[in-house]
Amino acid sequence: MKRSIWRKLATLKSGERMIANVKKLIELAQDLDRMGSSLRELSSNIRRLSIRAMNLKLLSRQKSRIASRYLLFTSRRDWSFPLS
């Protein structure tokens, strides 16, 4: 069965790249195994970090929108605040 997967990958248009990616993934799994970790842990950590990064981006956008609305509001009211 293993050989049939490699043969099938080899026949695909970008098969060589896919095979190289799979080999790299196997090497990574072996390295993680030696360190007492796993690909599953790595992928869950990456997913968790990417979700956190997306949340931080959204929060930053929301803060930016609030600041923009505040500046627009104060400019329409012709309010001025000292910057000292």
C-alpha positions in Angstrom: 0.0 0.0 0.0 2.8 2.4 0.8 4.3 2.0 -2.6 1.0 2.7 -4.4 0.8 6.1 -2.6 4.3 7.1 -3.7 3.6 5.9 -7.3 0.3 7.8 -7.3 2.0 11.0 -6.0 4.8 10.6 -8.6 2.2 10.6 -11.5 0.6 13.9 -10.4 1.5 17.2 -12.0 3.3 18.5 -8.9 4.1 15.1 -7.5 7.8 15.7 -7.0 7.0 18.7 -4.8 4.4 16.7 -2.9 6.8 13.8 -2.3 9.5 16.3 -1.0 6.9 17.8 1.3 5.9 14.4 2.7 9.5 13.5 3.2 10.1 16.7 5.1 7.0 16.1 7.2 8.3 12.7 8.1 11.6 14.2 9.1 9.8 16.8 11.2 7.7 14.0 12.9 10.9 12.1 13.7 12.6 15.2 15.2 9.5 16.0 17.3 9.3 12.3 18.4 12.9 12.5 19.6 12.1 15.6 21.6 9.0 14.0 23.2 6.4 15.8 21.2 4.3 15.1 18.1 2.9 16.6 14.9 -0.5 16.6 16.5 0.8 18.8 19.4 2.6 21.0 16.9 -0.4 21.5 14.7 -2.7 22.3 17.7 -0.2 24.8 18.9 0.1 26.4 15.5 -3.7 26.5 15.2 -4.0 28.0 18.7 -1.4 30.7 18.0 -2.9 31.6 14.6 -6.4 32.0 16.2 -4.8 34.2 18.8 -3.1 36.2 16.1 -6.3 36.6 14.2 -8.1 37.7 17.4 -5.4 40.3 18.1 -5.8 41.6 14.5 -9.5 41.9 14.9 -9.1 43.7 18.3 -6.6 46.1 16.7 -9.0 46.8 13.9 -11.8 47.5 16.3 -9.6 49.8 18.3 -8.6 51.6 15.1 -12.3 52.0 14.1 -13.2 53.3 17.6 -10.3 55.9 17.4 -11.4 56.9 13.9 -15.0 57.4 15.0 -13.9 59.4 18.0 -11.7 61.7 15.9 -14.5 62.1 13.4 -17.0 62.9 16.2 -14.7 65.4 17.9 -13.9 67.1 14.6 -17.5 67.5 13.7 -18.2 69.1 17.1 -15.2 71.4 16.7 -13.9 70.3 20.0 -10.2 70.8 20.6 -8.1 69.2 23.2 -4.6 70.3 24.3 -1.9 67.8 23.6 0.3 68.8 26.6 
